């Protein structure tokens, strides 16, 4: 999953950087109040853009080379920017912007009127920045010992642990990796996270929000946003339950009833991913039609000499084929497209806007494989968004809502991942019957489902947990147990071992300790199919009344009609509320999961039939894994386990969760 780096500056500066625009002196020269306000906004945009560029450069330097020196520079620039923001904010709030007739003026002032974390006093702001940086550093530098060689203790998340989880089928090795990673990452961040929550909430209240959850949700501009998201989950939940039941059966066939029960949650360490957020790495032991060769162009990529640069050049060609923009030369000179030797860096894939209309970059520790080929297109989708709205004022240089940016990146991957496209670019052999092969189609949609459908409950619950943390409904005394309650409720998974409140499993996820809101990904994984359906119709690749043009086979490659429509929406940035941007692209004003359901309808029918024929239970019973306060309370674990075994009965099954 990519992380979009957007450093939004909605405010002001130190007394050293006093505003060069004096509203009192300028009043007589500009008699019209709104014209005067417009000139002030032009000044703000110029000054904030300079600070945004400066701050982004310092952030990039640290993220691409984690040293104490770069951290000190980053924090120093951040402190200066916060001072400038606060000083300028004091000028901004003098303007009676709520009375202006020009809706664009009101919108820009509304965005500038929220100071953000700079509302904290200087010491607290520096402390908040330091906490997030320290937690991110712990995460990025975390290493564990090898299960097979305990003296080898240099295994990083990327690439070593990712590769073990992807390829190993030894449940003990997988459990070792799962447990040890959490010890070396999340557990070490627990105390810092508590302080981070307190400071984040304090900043939110200074901005007139009740807590940091409400502050994070401001960019969705919908008072009923949480209800909207809940409705989306209700739309897709039945499909997830069917997929969960099928995968559980396949894992039970692989690992046995003792490890994977017929009616319980799925053990998290068996799903091929450190966070169980996507399950595509267990395709080899769960594919519906194993005699049909899965689509994997990795061997062909290596045979054809693909490099990270060549992968990104291919992504660029996809965008230019849509009549969208090529990457500037500086992109190729300044991006980090493969992991450099000899330094620590944040490997998490990210796209960067430096807010000068010219400098755009990607940082990705790229592997030469099919998965990272799709990620390259995703990340470049972010950059394309940056390029398209580069002429907008700084406050509009963001997605229509935070989910839009992620959705645009993934829309490209939906086309690129089709066998049709992979054949077109020479990475898959031509097969005249490919589109008519039902078994191959189910295998393909199943692989997509292991990434797209499976991710939805994880993306949803991650911020359900954080919203309740910020609101005080979940306290530090029950961080971990509440995390696992939500993971069981929504995902139907359980930890491989009992957990305690001395653990901090949420903190083993980058976005949580790096203070990156996550609901944007849930939104994006739904609306990307809305976008895809609209673009495919525009490209003449999808017709709901023509079974020969199903949505899952659509590839918008080389469709300038689709590209022009997409570009029109991208150029808006956040200059209008997101329903307006949605309407430009799709003709709809609401988020809707029917596009996703259309895309996966053949798989949904197949799963329901297969689960029914196999007599598979849908849903799950409560886990037998425990979550308690301390490790000491687990001292009687063995005897408790024995007692539970003796007490097991064929009790009536609980309701589906």
SVG drawing of the C-alpha trace seen along z (x, -y; Angstrom):
<svg xmlns="http://www.w3.org/2000/svg" viewBox="-28 -55 55 88">
<polyline fill="none" stroke="black" stroke-width="0.4" points="0.0,0.0 1.4,-3.3 1.7,-6.3 0.8,-9.6 3.0,-12.4 1.0,-15.6 2.4,-18.4 -0.5,-20.8 0.3,-24.3 -2.7,-26.2 -1.0,-28.9 1.7,-31.1 5.1,-32.3 7.5,-33.6 7.9,-37.2 11.1,-37.0 9.1,-36.1 6.4,-38.8 3.9,-39.0 4.9,-41.4 1.2,-42.1 -0.3,-44.7 -4.1,-44.7 -4.5,-48.1 -2.0,-49.9 -3.4,-48.3 -7.1,-49.1 -7.2,-52.4 -5.5,-51.1 -8.0,-48.3 -11.4,-49.6 -13.2,-46.4 -13.2,-44.1 -13.2,-40.9 -10.5,-42.1 -8.3,-43.0 -9.0,-39.5 -8.0,-37.9 -4.7,-39.8 -4.0,-38.6 -4.7,-35.0 -2.2,-35.4 0.4,-36.5 -0.4,-33.6 -0.1,-31.1 3.3,-32.4 4.6,-32.4 3.1,-29.0 4.3,-27.4 7.9,-28.4 7.5,-26.9 5.8,-23.7 8.7,-23.2 11.3,-23.8 9.5,-21.4 9.1,-18.7 12.7,-18.8 13.7,-18.4 11.2,-15.5 12.5,-13.8 16.1,-14.1 15.2,-12.4 12.9,-9.7 15.5,-8.7 18.4,-8.8 17.5,-8.3 20.2,-10.0 20.2,-12.1 21.5,-15.1 18.7,-14.8 16.1,-14.4 17.4,-17.6 17.2,-19.5 13.7,-18.3 12.5,-19.2 14.1,-22.6 12.4,-23.4 9.1,-22.1 9.4,-24.4 10.1,-27.4 7.2,-26.6 4.9,-26.2 5.9,-29.6 5.3,-31.2 1.9,-29.5 0.8,-30.7 1.8,-34.3 0.1,-34.4 -3.0,-32.7 -3.5,-35.6 -3.7,-37.9 -6.0,-35.5 -8.7,-35.4 -9.0,-39.1 -10.8,-38.8 -14.6,-38.5 -14.5,-35.7 -17.8,-34.1 -19.5,-37.2 -17.9,-37.0 -20.1,-36.4 -17.4,-34.6 -17.6,-30.9 -13.9,-30.3 -12.8,-33.0 -14.8,-31.5 -13.5,-28.1 -9.8,-29.2 -10.2,-31.2 -12.0,-28.3 -9.1,-26.0 -6.6,-28.7 -8.6,-29.2 -7.6,-25.8 -4.2,-26.2 -3.5,-22.5 -0.8,-21.1 1.0,-24.4 -1.7,-25.6 0.3,-23.9 2.9,-26.0 6.4,-25.7 7.6,-23.1 4.6,-20.9 4.7,-21.1 8.3,-20.0 7.5,-17.2 4.7,-15.9 7.0,-16.0 9.7,-14.2 7.3,-11.5 6.2,-10.7 9.7,-10.7 11.0,-8.5 8.2,-6.0 8.8,-6.0 12.5,-5.5 11.9,-2.5 9.6,-1.0 12.0,-1.5 15.1,-0.2 13.4,2.8 15.2,6.1 14.6,9.6 16.5,12.8 16.2,15.6 14.0,18.5 16.4,21.0 19.6,19.2 19.0,17.4 22.5,15.8 21.5,14.0 19.6,10.9 19.6,8.6 16.2,9.4 14.4,6.2 10.7,5.9 11.7,5.3 12.8,7.4 13.5,10.3 10.3,10.6 8.0,9.8 9.6,12.6 9.4,15.2 5.7,14.4 5.2,14.7 6.9,18.0 7.1,20.0 4.5,22.6 6.0,23.5 3.5,22.3 6.2,22.1 8.5,20.0 5.5,17.7 4.5,17.4 8.1,16.5 8.2,13.7 4.8,12.4 5.5,12.3 9.1,11.0 8.3,8.2 5.7,6.9 8.2,7.0 10.7,5.0 8.3,2.4 4.9,1.8 5.8,2.8 8.6,0.3 6.3,-2.5 3.5,-2.0 4.5,-4.7 5.3,-7.2 1.9,-6.6 0.1,-7.5 1.8,-10.9 1.2,-11.3 -2.6,-10.8 -2.7,-13.5 -0.8,-16.1 -2.8,-15.4 -6.1,-15.8 -4.8,-19.0 -3.9,-20.4 -7.4,-19.4 -9.2,-21.3 -7.1,-24.4 -8.5,-24.2 -12.1,-24.0 -12.5,-20.3 -13.6,-18.0 -10.7,-15.6 -8.2,-14.5 -10.6,-12.1 -12.9,-15.0 -9.9,-17.0 -8.9,-14.1 -12.4,-13.9 -12.7,-17.5 -11.5,-17.0 -14.4,-14.7 -16.8,-17.7 -19.6,-15.4 -21.2,-15.4 -22.6,-11.9 -19.3,-10.6 -19.0,-7.8 -22.6,-6.6 -21.6,-6.7 -18.6,-4.5 -20.7,-2.1 -23.2,-1.8 -20.4,-1.0 -19.1,1.8 -22.6,3.2 -22.7,3.4 -19.5,5.4 -19.6,7.4 -21.6,10.4 -18.9,10.8 -16.1,10.7 -17.8,13.4 -18.0,15.7 -14.3,15.2 -13.3,15.6 -15.2,18.9 -13.5,20.3 -10.0,19.2 -10.4,20.7 -11.3,24.0 -8.2,24.0 -6.0,23.1 -7.6,25.9 -6.8,28.3 -3.2,27.1 -2.5,26.8 -5.0,29.1 -8.1,28.7 -5.9,28.3 -4.5,25.0 -7.4,23.8 -10.8,24.7 -13.9,25.1 -15.9,22.4 -13.4,20.1 -11.4,17.0 -8.4,17.5 -4.9,17.4 -3.4,14.1 0.1,15.4 -1.0,17.9 -2.3,15.3 1.0,14.3 1.1,10.7 2.5,9.1 -0.8,7.4 -3.2,9.9 -4.5,6.9 -4.2,8.7 -4.0,12.4 -2.6,12.7 0.5,14.4 -1.4,17.5 -2.8,17.9 -0.6,21.0 -2.4,22.9 -5.9,21.6 -6.5,20.9 -9.9,22.2 -8.6,24.0 -5.0,25.0 -4.5,26.7 -5.0,23.3 -1.7,21.5 -1.9,18.3 -1.1,14.9 2.4,14.1 4.6,12.1 7.5,11.9 9.6,14.5 8.9,12.8 9.9,9.4 13.2,10.9 13.7,12.6 13.2,9.3 15.7,7.5 13.2,5.3 14.8,2.9 13.0,0.5 13.6,-2.3 12.2,-0.3 9.1,0.5 8.5,-3.2 9.1,-4.0 6.4,-1.5 4.1,-3.2 4.8,-6.6 3.9,-5.3 0.5,-4.1 -0.3,-7.7 0.9,-9.3 -1.2,-6.9 -4.2,-8.5 -3.2,-11.9 -2.0,-12.7 1.5,-14.1 4.9,-12.5 7.2,-12.8 9.5,-15.8 13.2,-15.1 13.8,-16.0 11.5,-13.1 14.0,-10.6 17.0,-12.4 15.7,-12.8 13.4,-9.8 14.6,-6.8 13.3,-3.8 15.3,-1.0 16.7,-0.5 20.1,-2.2 23.0,-0.4 24.6,-1.6 21.8,-3.7 18.6,-3.3 15.5,-4.8 11.7,-4.5 11.1,-1.9 7.3,-2.4 6.3,-3.4 5.4,-7.0 4.8,-9.8 6.0,-13.3 4.9,-16.8 7.3,-19.5 4.8,-22.3 6.7,-24.3 4.9,-22.9 8.1,-21.2 9.5,-18.8 7.7,-15.5 9.3,-12.3 8.6,-8.7 10.5,-6.8 10.1,-3.0 12.3,-0.1 11.3,1.6 11.5,5.3 11.4,6.7 8.1,8.5 4.5,8.2 3.3,6.8 5.7,3.9 5.0,3.3 1.4,2.5 2.7,0.4 4.8,-1.6 1.6,-2.5 -0.2,-3.3 2.5,-5.7 2.8,-7.4 -1.0,-7.9 -0.4,-10.1 2.3,-12.0 -0.1,-12.5 -2.6,-14.0 0.1,-16.4 0.9,-17.4 -2.7,-17.9 -3.5,-20.3 -0.1,-22.0 -1.6,-25.4 -4.0,-25.5 -3.4,-27.4 -1.6,-25.5 -4.7,-24.8 -6.2,-23.1 -3.2,-20.9 -4.7,-17.7 -7.3,-15.2 -11.0,-16.1 -11.0,-14.1 -8.2,-12.0 -9.6,-8.8 -9.5,-10.2 -5.7,-10.3 -5.4,-6.6 -8.3,-5.7 -6.6,-7.4 -3.5,-5.4 -5.4,-2.1 -7.6,-2.8 -4.5,-2.6 -3.6,0.8 -7.1,2.2 -6.3,1.8 -2.7,2.7 -3.3,6.0 -5.7,7.4 -4.4,10.3 -5.5,8.2 -3.1,5.4 -0.2,7.7 -0.5,9.3 -0.6,5.9 2.7,4.9 4.4,8.2 4.6,9.7 2.0,12.4 1.7,14.7 -1.3,14.3 -4.2,16.6 -7.1,16.4 -9.5,18.1 -8.3,16.1 -11.5,14.0 -13.7,17.1 -11.9,19.3 -14.3,19.4 -11.8,21.1 -9.0,18.6 -11.5,15.7 -12.4,17.0 -8.7,17.5 -8.0,13.9 -10.9,12.4 -10.0,14.5 -6.5,13.1 -7.9,9.6 -10.3,10.4 -7.5,11.4 -6.2,7.9 -9.2,5.7 -12.0,7.3 -9.9,8.7 -8.4,5.3 -11.7,3.5 -12.4,4.7 -8.8,4.0 -8.8,0.5 -12.2,-0.2 -11.3,1.1 -7.9,-0.6 -9.5,-4.0 -12.5,-2.8 -9.9,-1.9 -8.0,-5.2 -11.2,-7.3 -12.2,-5.6 -8.7,-6.1 -8.8,-9.8 -12.3,-10.1 -11.2,-8.3 -13.6,-5.4 -10.5,-3.2 -7.9,-4.0 -4.3,-3.0 -5.4,-0.2 -7.1,1.6 -5.4,0.5 -4.4,4.0 -7.4,6.0 -9.8,3.6 -7.6,3.8 -8.1,7.6 -11.8,7.3 -12.2,5.2 -10.0,7.5 -12.0,10.5 -15.3,8.7 -14.6,7.3 -11.9,9.5 -12.6,12.8 -8.9,13.3 -7.1,14.1 -3.5,13.8 -1.3,16.9 -0.7,16.6 -2.4,15.0 -1.9,11.2 -1.6,8.8 -1.7,5.0 2.1,5.1 2.0,5.7 1.0,3.0 0.1,4.7 -1.5,1.6 1.9,0.0 3.4,2.7 1.6,0.9 3.5,-2.0 0.5,-4.3 -0.5,-4.1 2.8,-5.2 3.5,-7.6 0.1,-9.4 -1.3,-8.7 -5.1,-8.5 -6.2,-5.2 -9.9,-5.5 -8.8,-7.1 -7.7,-3.6 -11.1,-2.1 -12.8,-4.9 -10.3,-4.5 -10.9,-0.7 -14.6,-1.4 -14.6,-4.5 -11.8,-3.2 -14.4,-0.8 -16.8,-3.7 -14.0,-5.6 -13.1,-2.4 -16.6,-1.8 -17.1,-5.4 -13.7,-5.4 -14.4,-2.0 -17.7,-3.2 -16.1,-6.3 -13.4,-4.1 -16.1,-1.8 -14.6,1.1 -17.6,1.8 -21.2,2.2 -23.5,3.5 -25.9,4.9 -23.1,6.7 -21.7,9.8 -18.8,9.7 -17.6,6.4 -17.5,7.2 -16.0,4.7 -13.2,7.0 -11.7,7.2 -11.6,3.5 -8.3,1.9 -8.4,-1.9 -4.9,-1.9 -4.6,-4.2 -8.1,-5.7 -7.7,-9.5 -11.4,-9.8 -11.0,-8.2 -7.8,-10.1 -9.4,-13.5 -12.3,-12.7 -10.0,-11.7 -7.7,-14.7 -10.7,-17.0 -11.4,-15.7 -7.8,-15.6 -7.3,-19.3 -9.9,-20.3 -7.8,-19.2 -9.8,-20.1 -11.2,-23.3 -14.7,-22.0 -16.3,-19.6 -15.7,-16.0 -19.2,-15.2 -18.7,-17.8 -15.5,-16.0 -17.2,-12.6 -20.0,-13.9 -17.6,-15.2 -16.1,-11.8 -18.9,-9.4 -22.2,-11.3 -22.9,-10.3 -22.6,-12.4 -22.4,-9.6 -19.8,-6.9 -21.2,-3.6 -20.0,0.0 -22.0,1.3 -19.0,0.8 -17.0,3.2 -19.9,5.6 -20.3,5.5 -16.5,6.1 -16.6,9.2 -20.0,10.6 -18.7,13.7 -16.5,14.5 -19.4,13.8 -21.6,16.3 -18.8,18.9 -17.9,18.5 -21.6,18.8 -22.0,22.0 -18.7,23.5 -19.2,22.8 -22.7,24.2 -21.6,27.3 -18.8,27.9 -21.1,27.2 -18.8,24.4 -20.0,22.2 -20.2,18.5 -19.0,16.2 -17.0,17.3 -17.4,18.2 -15.5,16.3 -11.8,16.9 -10.3,19.0 -7.2,16.8 -7.0,14.6 -6.1,10.9 -5.2,9.9 -3.4,7.1 0.0,8.7 2.3,11.5 2.2,12.6 -1.5,13.4 -0.6,15.8 1.5,17.8 -1.3,20.4 -1.7,20.6 -0.9,24.2 -3.3,25.4 -6.0,23.0 -5.6,24.5 -6.0,28.0 -9.2,26.9 -10.6,25.3 -9.9,28.5 -11.8,30.6 -14.7,28.1 -15.2,27.9 -18.7,29.0 -20.8,28.7 -22.5,25.5 -24.9,23.7 -23.1,21.5 -23.1,17.8 -24.6,15.2 -22.5,14.2 -20.4,11.2"/>
</svg>
